Amino acid sequence: MKKLHASEKKLLDSVVRKIVSDPTIGQMKTGDLAGVQVYKYKRKTQQYLLAYQLNPTGTVLTLLALGSHENFYRDLKK
């Protein structure tokens, strides 16, 4: 978050609020990333991916990764 510009932080805050209001909005991943959901959004022309995970009771949302598509899933597996 520290590396983001102010406008990017505002957009990320709105995306997180959207996810909190409807946690099923992201795409559920399978295989090595089972249990992880990814929500895709755009800022200008750049597409960003936000990976998050809900605990089994559905009360705690954990943000795992944020970035562009390039090497996103590879880095997320680590």
C-alpha positions in Angstrom: 0.0 0.0 0.0 2.9 2.4 0.7 3.9 2.4 -3.0 0.5 3.4 -4.3 -0.5 6.9 -5.3 -3.4 8.6 -3.5 -5.8 8.0 -6.3 -4.9 4.3 -6.4 -5.4 4.1 -2.7 -8.9 5.6 -3.0 -9.8 3.1 -5.8 -8.4 0.2 -3.7 -10.5 1.3 -0.7 -13.6 1.3 -2.8 -12.8 -2.1 -4.2 -12.3 -3.5 -0.7 -15.6 -2.0 0.4 -17.3 -3.7 -2.5 -15.7 -7.0 -1.6 -16.7 -6.7 2.1 -20.3 -6.0 1.1 -20.4 -9.1 -1.2 -17.5 -11.5 -0.6 -18.6 -13.8 -3.4 -17.9 -11.2 -6.0 -14.4 -12.6 -6.8 -13.6 -15.6 -8.8 -12.8 -18.7 -6.7 -9.6 -20.4 -7.7 -8.9 -24.1 -7.8 -5.9 -26.4 -7.5 -2.9 -24.9 -5.7 -4.8 -21.8 -5.0 -8.0 -23.4 -3.6 -9.8 -21.2 -1.2 -8.4 -18.0 -2.7 -10.7 -15.6 -4.6 -9.5 -13.0 -7.1 -11.3 -9.8 -8.0 -10.3 -8.0 -11.2 -10.6 -4.3 -11.6 -9.3 -1.6 -13.9 -7.6 1.8 -13.3 -7.5 3.7 -16.5 -6.2 1.1 -19.0 -4.3 -1.1 -16.5 -6.0 -4.2 -15.0 -5.3 -5.1 -11.4 -6.0 -8.3 -9.5 -6.7 -8.4 -5.8 -6.5 -11.8 -4.1 -8.3 -12.4 -0.9 -9.4 -15.2 1.4 -12.3 -15.6 3.8 -12.0 -17.6 7.0 -14.3 -20.6 7.3 -16.9 -18.7 9.4 -16.9 -15.9 6.8 -16.2 -13.2 9.3 -12.6 -12.2 8.5 -11.4 -11.1 5.1 -7.7 -11.4 4.5 -6.1 -9.5 1.6 -3.3 -11.6 0.1 -1.9 -9.9 -2.9 -2.4 -6.9 -5.3 -0.8 -6.5 -8.7 -1.0 -6.6 -12.4 -1.6 -9.9 -14.2 2.1 -10.4 -15.0 3.4 -13.1 -12.7 0.6 -12.5 -10.3 -0.5 -16.1 -9.9 3.1 -17.4 -9.7 3.9 -14.9 -6.9 0.7 -15.8 -5.1 1.6 -19.5 -5.0 4.7 -18.6 -3.0 
